[in-house]
Amino acid sequence: MPSSFLQLLVKTHPWGATLLLVVGFALALRVASWMSGWHGLARQFRADGPAPSDMRNFTTGKIGWIDYKSCLAVGGDAQGLYLVPNLIFRLFHPPLRIPWSEIHDREVTSFFFMKLDTFRAGEHSTRIRLRAAVTESLDFYLPPAN
């Protein structure tokens, strides 16, 4: 049944399949925003100023339950930790600037040969995990690891 619906849609409305794909992608981004906790963090820490000058692009991280594989830009300055997805994933994921005072429960762990920096932020203690190679330049601002 679904394949016949798609065939009919393509035959009668050539742009219908494209529209269906775009709407499905937007819906997936909305669900990811809720499941990861990005939506809640954005209500508290939506960035309104320019991004820091020393951004690390195409970084992998995990926010809440969602893995953001090679699609995050991470940076920081005296105001806080700056997180933003690459342009194509930015729908429902506005840039975040989390003040350093809001970051807590930091742990640095190893997984095989990779060091991971995990901490919590926000009123719901959303878990954020980044590679330690990305956060080592921000160690001055981050709380000490447990």
Rosetta constraint file for C-alpha pairs under 8 A:
AtomPair CA 1 CA 5 HARMONIC 6.27 0.50
AtomPair CA 2 CA 6 HARMONIC 6.31 0.50
AtomPair CA 3 CA 7 HARMONIC 6.16 0.50
AtomPair CA 4 CA 8 HARMONIC 6.08 0.50
AtomPair CA 5 CA 9 HARMONIC 6.03 0.50
AtomPair CA 6 CA 10 HARMONIC 6.11 0.50
AtomPair CA 6 CA 17 HARMONIC 7.07 0.50
AtomPair CA 7 CA 11 HARMONIC 6.16 0.50
AtomPair CA 8 CA 12 HARMONIC 6.02 0.50
AtomPair CA 9 CA 13 HARMONIC 5.49 0.50
AtomPair CA 9 CA 14 HARMONIC 7.14 0.50
AtomPair CA 9 CA 16 HARMONIC 5.97 0.50
AtomPair CA 9 CA 17 HARMONIC 6.67 0.50
AtomPair CA 10 CA 14 HARMONIC 4.72 0.50
AtomPair CA 10 CA 15 HARMONIC 7.14 0.50
AtomPair CA 10 CA 16 HARMONIC 6.22 0.50
AtomPair CA 10 CA 17 HARMONIC 6.01 0.50
AtomPair CA 13 CA 17 HARMONIC 7.83 0.50
AtomPair CA 14 CA 18 HARMONIC 7.98 0.50
AtomPair CA 15 CA 19 HARMONIC 6.17 0.50
AtomPair CA 16 CA 20 HARMONIC 6.05 0.50
AtomPair CA 17 CA 21 HARMONIC 6.13 0.50
AtomPair CA 18 CA 22 HARMONIC 6.21 0.50
AtomPair CA 19 CA 23 HARMONIC 6.11 0.50
AtomPair CA 20 CA 24 HARMONIC 6.04 0.50
AtomPair CA 21 CA 25 HARMONIC 6.14 0.50
AtomPair CA 22 CA 26 HARMONIC 6.20 0.50
AtomPair CA 23 CA 27 HARMONIC 6.12 0.50
AtomPair CA 24 CA 28 HARMONIC 6.16 0.50
AtomPair CA 25 CA 29 HARMONIC 6.30 0.50
AtomPair CA 26 CA 30 HARMONIC 6.27 0.50
AtomPair CA 26 CA 91 HARMONIC 7.21 0.50
AtomPair CA 27 CA 31 HARMONIC 6.27 0.50
AtomPair CA 28 CA 32 HARMONIC 6.12 0.50
AtomPair CA 29 CA 33 HARMONIC 6.12 0.50
AtomPair CA 29 CA 89 HARMONIC 7.10 0.50
AtomPair CA 29 CA 91 HARMONIC 6.74 0.50
AtomPair CA 29 CA 92 HARMONIC 6.57 0.50
AtomPair CA 30 CA 34 HARMONIC 6.51 0.50
AtomPair CA 30 CA 91 HARMONIC 7.68 0.50
AtomPair CA 30 CA 92 HARMONIC 5.77 0.50
AtomPair CA 31 CA 35 HARMONIC 6.08 0.50
AtomPair CA 32 CA 36 HARMONIC 5.81 0.50
AtomPair CA 32 CA 66 HARMONIC 6.75 0.50
AtomPair CA 33 CA 37 HARMONIC 6.22 0.50
AtomPair CA 33 CA 38 HARMONIC 5.09 0.50
AtomPair CA 33 CA 39 HARMONIC 5.31 0.50
AtomPair CA 33 CA 92 HARMONIC 6.30 0.50
AtomPair CA 33 CA 93 HARMONIC 6.36 0.50
AtomPair CA 34 CA 38 HARMONIC 6.44 0.50
AtomPair CA 34 CA 39 HARMONIC 5.47 0.50
AtomPair CA 34 CA 40 HARMONIC 7.53 0.50
AtomPair CA 35 CA 64 HARMONIC 6.98 0.50
AtomPair CA 35 CA 65 HARMONIC 6.35 0.50
AtomPair CA 35 CA 66 HARMONIC 6.94 0.50
AtomPair CA 36 CA 63 HARMONIC 5.31 0.50
AtomPair CA 36 CA 64 HARMONIC 4.25 0.50
AtomPair CA 36 CA 65 HARMONIC 5.14 0.50
AtomPair CA 36 CA 66 HARMONIC 5.11 0.50
AtomPair CA 37 CA 41 HARMONIC 6.27 0.50
AtomPair CA 37 CA 63 HARMONIC 6.89 0.50
AtomPair CA 37 CA 64 HARMONIC 5.74 0.50
AtomPair CA 37 CA 126 HARMONIC 6.13 0.50
AtomPair CA 38 CA 42 HARMONIC 5.94 0.50
AtomPair CA 38 CA 63 HARMONIC 7.31 0.50
AtomPair CA 38 CA 93 HARMONIC 6.59 0.50
AtomPair CA 39 CA 43 HARMONIC 6.48 0.50
AtomPair CA 39 CA 92 HARMONIC 7.44 0.50
AtomPair CA 39 CA 93 HARMONIC 7.10 0.50
AtomPair CA 40 CA 44 HARMONIC 6.79 0.50
AtomPair CA 40 CA 122 HARMONIC 7.91 0.50
AtomPair CA 40 CA 124 HARMONIC 7.79 0.50
AtomPair CA 41 CA 45 HARMONIC 5.69 0.50
AtomPair CA 41 CA 46 HARMONIC 7.34 0.50
AtomPair CA 41 CA 96 HARMONIC 7.39 0.50
AtomPair CA 41 CA 121 HARMONIC 7.93 0.50
AtomPair CA 41 CA 122 HARMONIC 6.11 0.50
AtomPair CA 41 CA 126 HARMONIC 7.74 0.50
AtomPair CA 42 CA 46 HARMONIC 4.56 0.50
AtomPair CA 42 CA 93 HARMONIC 7.66 0.50
AtomPair CA 42 CA 94 HARMONIC 6.65 0.50
AtomPair CA 42 CA 95 HARMONIC 7.62 0.50
AtomPair CA 42 CA 96 HARMONIC 6.20 0.50
AtomPair CA 44 CA 122 HARMONIC 7.16 0.50
AtomPair CA 45 CA 96 HARMONIC 5.49 0.50
AtomPair CA 45 CA 97 HARMONIC 5.50 0.50
AtomPair CA 45 CA 98 HARMONIC 5.50 0.50
AtomPair CA 45 CA 99 HARMONIC 7.85 0.50
AtomPair CA 46 CA 94 HARMONIC 6.61 0.50
AtomPair CA 46 CA 95 HARMONIC 6.01 0.50
AtomPair CA 46 CA 96 HARMONIC 4.69 0.50
AtomPair CA 46 CA 97 HARMONIC 6.17 0.50
AtomPair CA 47 CA 82 HARMONIC 7.77 0.50
AtomPair CA 47 CA 94 HARMONIC 7.63 0.50
AtomPair CA 47 CA 95 HARMONIC 5.38 0.50
AtomPair CA 47 CA 96 HARMONIC 4.78 0.50
AtomPair CA 47 CA 97 HARMONIC 4.91 0.50
AtomPair CA 51 CA 55 HARMONIC 7.74 0.50
AtomPair CA 51 CA 75 HARMONIC 7.72 0.50
AtomPair CA 51 CA 82 HARMONIC 7.04 0.50
AtomPair CA 52 CA 75 HARMONIC 6.08 0.50
AtomPair CA 52 CA 76 HARMONIC 5.96 0.50
AtomPair CA 52 CA 77 HARMONIC 6.12 0.50
AtomPair CA 52 CA 82 HARMONIC 7.41 0.50
AtomPair CA 53 CA 75 HARMONIC 7.82 0.50
AtomPair CA 54 CA 75 HARMONIC 5.97 0.50
AtomPair CA 54 CA 76 HARMONIC 7.39 0.50
AtomPair CA 55 CA 73 HARMONIC 6.16 0.50
AtomPair CA 55 CA 74 HARMONIC 5.44 0.50
AtomPair CA 55 CA 75 HARMONIC 4.41 0.50
AtomPair CA 55 CA 76 HARMONIC 7.52 0.50
AtomPair CA 56 CA 73 HARMONIC 5.37 0.50
AtomPair CA 56 CA 74 HARMONIC 5.14 0.50
AtomPair CA 56 CA 75 HARMONIC 6.16 0.50
AtomPair CA 56 CA 134 HARMONIC 7.04 0.50
AtomPair CA 57 CA 70 HARMONIC 8.00 0.50
AtomPair CA 57 CA 71 HARMONIC 7.53 0.50
AtomPair CA 57 CA 72 HARMONIC 6.23 0.50
AtomPair CA 57 CA 73 HARMONIC 4.24 0.50
AtomPair CA 57 CA 74 HARMONIC 6.58 0.50
AtomPair CA 58 CA 69 HARMONIC 7.99 0.50
AtomPair CA 58 CA 70 HARMONIC 4.36 0.50
AtomPair CA 58 CA 71 HARMONIC 4.84 0.50
AtomPair CA 58 CA 72 HARMONIC 5.35 0.50
AtomPair CA 58 CA 73 HARMONIC 5.94 0.50
AtomPair CA 58 CA 86 HARMONIC 7.51 0.50
AtomPair CA 59 CA 69 HARMONIC 7.01 0.50
AtomPair CA 59 CA 70 HARMONIC 4.58 0.50
AtomPair CA 59 CA 71 HARMONIC 5.93 0.50
AtomPair CA 59 CA 72 HARMONIC 4.91 0.50
AtomPair CA 59 CA 73 HARMONIC 5.97 0.50
AtomPair CA 59 CA 74 HARMONIC 7.08 0.50
AtomPair CA 59 CA 134 HARMONIC 7.82 0.50
AtomPair CA 60 CA 67 HARMONIC 7.49 0.50
AtomPair CA 60 CA 68 HARMONIC 5.63 0.50
AtomPair CA 60 CA 69 HARMONIC 4.41 0.50
AtomPair CA 60 CA 70 HARMONIC 4.38 0.50
AtomPair CA 60 CA 71 HARMONIC 6.41 0.50
AtomPair CA 60 CA 72 HARMONIC 6.21 0.50
AtomPair CA 60 CA 130 HARMONIC 6.75 0.50
AtomPair CA 60 CA 131 HARMONIC 7.36 0.50
AtomPair CA 61 CA 67 HARMONIC 6.01 0.50
AtomPair CA 61 CA 68 HARMONIC 5.25 0.50
AtomPair CA 61 CA 69 HARMONIC 6.35 0.50
AtomPair CA 61 CA 70 HARMONIC 7.66 0.50
AtomPair CA 61 CA 72 HARMONIC 7.07 0.50
AtomPair CA 61 CA 128 HARMONIC 7.34 0.50
AtomPair CA 61 CA 129 HARMONIC 5.55 0.50
AtomPair CA 61 CA 130 HARMONIC 4.66 0.50
AtomPair CA 61 CA 131 HARMONIC 7.06 0.50
AtomPair CA 62 CA 66 HARMONIC 5.67 0.50
AtomPair CA 62 CA 67 HARMONIC 4.35 0.50
AtomPair CA 62 CA 68 HARMONIC 5.73 0.50
AtomPair CA 62 CA 127 HARMONIC 7.91 0.50
AtomPair CA 62 CA 128 HARMONIC 5.79 0.50
AtomPair CA 62 CA 129 HARMONIC 4.99 0.50
AtomPair CA 62 CA 130 HARMONIC 6.65 0.50
AtomPair CA 63 CA 67 HARMONIC 6.56 0.50
AtomPair CA 63 CA 68 HARMONIC 7.49 0.50
AtomPair CA 63 CA 126 HARMONIC 7.16 0.50
AtomPair CA 63 CA 127 HARMONIC 5.82 0.50
AtomPair CA 63 CA 128 HARMONIC 4.58 0.50
AtomPair CA 63 CA 129 HARMONIC 6.39 0.50
AtomPair CA 64 CA 126 HARMONIC 5.80 0.50
AtomPair CA 64 CA 127 HARMONIC 5.13 0.50
AtomPair CA 64 CA 128 HARMONIC 6.44 0.50
AtomPair CA 68 CA 72 HARMONIC 6.62 0.50
AtomPair CA 71 CA 85 HARMONIC 5.53 0.50
AtomPair CA 71 CA 86 HARMONIC 5.32 0.50
AtomPair CA 71 CA 89 HARMONIC 7.68 0.50
AtomPair CA 72 CA 83 HARMONIC 6.84 0.50
AtomPair CA 72 CA 84 HARMONIC 5.72 0.50
AtomPair CA 72 CA 85 HARMONIC 4.32 0.50
AtomPair CA 72 CA 86 HARMONIC 5.89 0.50
AtomPair CA 73 CA 82 HARMONIC 8.00 0.50
AtomPair CA 73 CA 83 HARMONIC 5.87 0.50
AtomPair CA 73 CA 84 HARMONIC 5.30 0.50
AtomPair CA 73 CA 85 HARMONIC 5.94 0.50
AtomPair CA 73 CA 86 HARMONIC 6.78 0.50
AtomPair CA 74 CA 81 HARMONIC 7.50 0.50
AtomPair CA 74 CA 82 HARMONIC 5.73 0.50
AtomPair CA 74 CA 83 HARMONIC 4.90 0.50
AtomPair CA 74 CA 84 HARMONIC 6.79 0.50
AtomPair CA 74 CA 134 HARMONIC 7.54 0.50
AtomPair CA 75 CA 81 HARMONIC 6.10 0.50
AtomPair CA 75 CA 82 HARMONIC 5.03 0.50
AtomPair CA 75 CA 83 HARMONIC 6.71 0.50
AtomPair CA 76 CA 80 HARMONIC 5.62 0.50
AtomPair CA 76 CA 81 HARMONIC 4.48 0.50
AtomPair CA 76 CA 82 HARMONIC 5.33 0.50
AtomPair CA 76 CA 138 HARMONIC 6.58 0.50
AtomPair CA 77 CA 81 HARMONIC 6.87 0.50
AtomPair CA 78 CA 141 HARMONIC 7.35 0.50
AtomPair CA 79 CA 97 HARMONIC 7.58 0.50
AtomPair CA 79 CA 98 HARMONIC 7.92 0.50
AtomPair CA 79 CA 99 HARMONIC 5.86 0.50
AtomPair CA 79 CA 100 HARMONIC 7.20 0.50
AtomPair CA 80 CA 97 HARMONIC 5.64 0.50
AtomPair CA 80 CA 98 HARMONIC 5.10 0.50
AtomPair CA 80 CA 99 HARMONIC 4.09 0.50
AtomPair CA 80 CA 100 HARMONIC 5.01 0.50
AtomPair CA 80 CA 141 HARMONIC 7.95 0.50
AtomPair CA 81 CA 96 HARMONIC 7.71 0.50
AtomPair CA 81 CA 97 HARMONIC 5.34 0.50
AtomPair CA 81 CA 98 HARMONIC 5.04 0.50
AtomPair CA 81 CA 99 HARMONIC 6.39 0.50
AtomPair CA 81 CA 100 HARMONIC 6.74 0.50
AtomPair CA 82 CA 95 HARMONIC 7.18 0.50
AtomPair CA 82 CA 96 HARMONIC 5.49 0.50
AtomPair CA 82 CA 97 HARMONIC 4.42 0.50
AtomPair CA 82 CA 98 HARMONIC 6.49 0.50
AtomPair CA 83 CA 95 HARMONIC 5.83 0.50
AtomPair CA 83 CA 96 HARMONIC 5.11 0.50
AtomPair CA 83 CA 97 HARMONIC 6.56 0.50
AtomPair CA 84 CA 90 HARMONIC 7.41 0.50
AtomPair CA 84 CA 93 HARMONIC 7.34 0.50
AtomPair CA 84 CA 94 HARMONIC 6.75 0.50
AtomPair CA 84 CA 95 HARMONIC 4.50 0.50
AtomPair CA 84 CA 96 HARMONIC 6.33 0.50
AtomPair CA 85 CA 89 HARMONIC 5.81 0.50
AtomPair CA 85 CA 90 HARMONIC 5.52 0.50
AtomPair CA 85 CA 93 HARMONIC 6.98 0.50
AtomPair CA 85 CA 95 HARMONIC 7.44 0.50
AtomPair CA 86 CA 90 HARMONIC 6.26 0.50
AtomPair CA 89 CA 93 HARMONIC 7.18 0.50
AtomPair CA 90 CA 94 HARMONIC 6.16 0.50
AtomPair CA 98 CA 102 HARMONIC 6.70 0.50
AtomPair CA 98 CA 103 HARMONIC 7.52 0.50
AtomPair CA 98 CA 121 HARMONIC 7.55 0.50
AtomPair CA 99 CA 103 HARMONIC 7.15 0.50
AtomPair CA 100 CA 141 HARMONIC 6.52 0.50
AtomPair CA 100 CA 142 HARMONIC 6.34 0.50
AtomPair CA 100 CA 143 HARMONIC 7.73 0.50
AtomPair CA 102 CA 121 HARMONIC 5.56 0.50
AtomPair CA 102 CA 122 HARMONIC 6.27 0.50
AtomPair CA 103 CA 119 HARMONIC 6.62 0.50
AtomPair CA 103 CA 120 HARMONIC 5.75 0.50
AtomPair CA 103 CA 121 HARMONIC 4.76 0.50
AtomPair CA 103 CA 122 HARMONIC 7.56 0.50
AtomPair CA 103 CA 142 HARMONIC 7.43 0.50
AtomPair CA 103 CA 143 HARMONIC 7.25 0.50
AtomPair CA 104 CA 119 HARMONIC 5.92 0.50
AtomPair CA 104 CA 120 HARMONIC 5.38 0.50
AtomPair CA 104 CA 121 HARMONIC 6.37 0.50
AtomPair CA 104 CA 143 HARMONIC 6.85 0.50
AtomPair CA 105 CA 118 HARMONIC 7.96 0.50
AtomPair CA 105 CA 119 HARMONIC 5.31 0.50
AtomPair CA 105 CA 120 HARMONIC 5.90 0.50
AtomPair CA 105 CA 145 HARMONIC 7.54 0.50
AtomPair CA 105 CA 146 HARMONIC 7.23 0.50
AtomPair CA 106 CA 117 HARMONIC 7.11 0.50
AtomPair CA 106 CA 118 HARMONIC 5.58 0.50
AtomPair CA 106 CA 119 HARMONIC 4.15 0.50
AtomPair CA 106 CA 120 HARMONIC 6.95 0.50
AtomPair CA 106 CA 143 HARMONIC 6.88 0.50
AtomPair CA 106 CA 144 HARMONIC 6.91 0.50
AtomPair CA 106 CA 145 HARMONIC 4.89 0.50
AtomPair CA 106 CA 146 HARMONIC 6.16 0.50
AtomPair CA 107 CA 117 HARMONIC 5.91 0.50
AtomPair CA 107 CA 118 HARMONIC 5.19 0.50
AtomPair CA 107 CA 119 HARMONIC 6.28 0.50
AtomPair CA 107 CA 145 HARMONIC 4.88 0.50
AtomPair CA 107 CA 146 HARMONIC 5.38 0.50
AtomPair CA 108 CA 115 HARMONIC 6.77 0.50
AtomPair CA 108 CA 116 HARMONIC 5.57 0.50
AtomPair CA 108 CA 117 HARMONIC 4.57 0.50
AtomPair CA 108 CA 118 HARMONIC 6.24 0.50
AtomPair CA 108 CA 132 HARMONIC 7.38 0.50
AtomPair CA 108 CA 145 HARMONIC 6.17 0.50
AtomPair CA 108 CA 146 HARMONIC 7.60 0.50
AtomPair CA 109 CA 115 HARMONIC 5.65 0.50
AtomPair CA 109 CA 116 HARMONIC 5.23 0.50
AtomPair CA 109 CA 117 HARMONIC 6.61 0.50
AtomPair CA 109 CA 118 HARMONIC 7.88 0.50
AtomPair CA 110 CA 114 HARMONIC 5.58 0.50
AtomPair CA 110 CA 115 HARMONIC 4.35 0.50
AtomPair CA 110 CA 116 HARMONIC 5.92 0.50
AtomPair CA 111 CA 115 HARMONIC 6.26 0.50
AtomPair CA 111 CA 116 HARMONIC 7.19 0.50
AtomPair CA 114 CA 131 HARMONIC 7.38 0.50
AtomPair CA 114 CA 132 HARMONIC 7.99 0.50
AtomPair CA 115 CA 131 HARMONIC 6.08 0.50
AtomPair CA 115 CA 132 HARMONIC 5.31 0.50
AtomPair CA 115 CA 133 HARMONIC 7.40 0.50
AtomPair CA 116 CA 129 HARMONIC 6.70 0.50
AtomPair CA 116 CA 130 HARMONIC 5.87 0.50
AtomPair CA 116 CA 131 HARMONIC 4.55 0.50
AtomPair CA 116 CA 132 HARMONIC 4.93 0.50
AtomPair CA 117 CA 129 HARMONIC 5.65 0.50
AtomPair CA 117 CA 130 HARMONIC 5.33 0.50
AtomPair CA 117 CA 131 HARMONIC 5.78 0.50
AtomPair CA 117 CA 132 HARMONIC 5.00 0.50
AtomPair CA 117 CA 135 HARMONIC 7.25 0.50
AtomPair CA 118 CA 127 HARMONIC 7.01 0.50
AtomPair CA 118 CA 128 HARMONIC 5.68 0.50
AtomPair CA 118 CA 129 HARMONIC 4.30 0.50
AtomPair CA 118 CA 130 HARMONIC 6.48 0.50
AtomPair CA 119 CA 127 HARMONIC 5.81 0.50
AtomPair CA 119 CA 128 HARMONIC 5.49 0.50
AtomPair CA 119 CA 129 HARMONIC 6.57 0.50
AtomPair CA 120 CA 125 HARMONIC 5.03 0.50
AtomPair CA 120 CA 126 HARMONIC 5.27 0.50
AtomPair CA 120 CA 127 HARMONIC 4.48 0.50
AtomPair CA 120 CA 128 HARMONIC 5.93 0.50
AtomPair CA 121 CA 125 HARMONIC 4.87 0.50
AtomPair CA 121 CA 126 HARMONIC 5.37 0.50
AtomPair CA 121 CA 127 HARMONIC 6.70 0.50
AtomPair CA 121 CA 128 HARMONIC 7.54 0.50
AtomPair CA 122 CA 126 HARMONIC 6.21 0.50
AtomPair CA 130 CA 134 HARMONIC 6.95 0.50
AtomPair CA 130 CA 135 HARMONIC 7.21 0.50
AtomPair CA 131 CA 135 HARMONIC 6.82 0.50
AtomPair CA 132 CA 136 HARMONIC 5.76 0.50
AtomPair CA 133 CA 137 HARMONIC 7.95 0.50
AtomPair CA 135 CA 139 HARMONIC 6.51 0.50
AtomPair CA 138 CA 142 HARMONIC 6.27 0.50
AtomPair CA 139 CA 143 HARMONIC 7.64 0.50
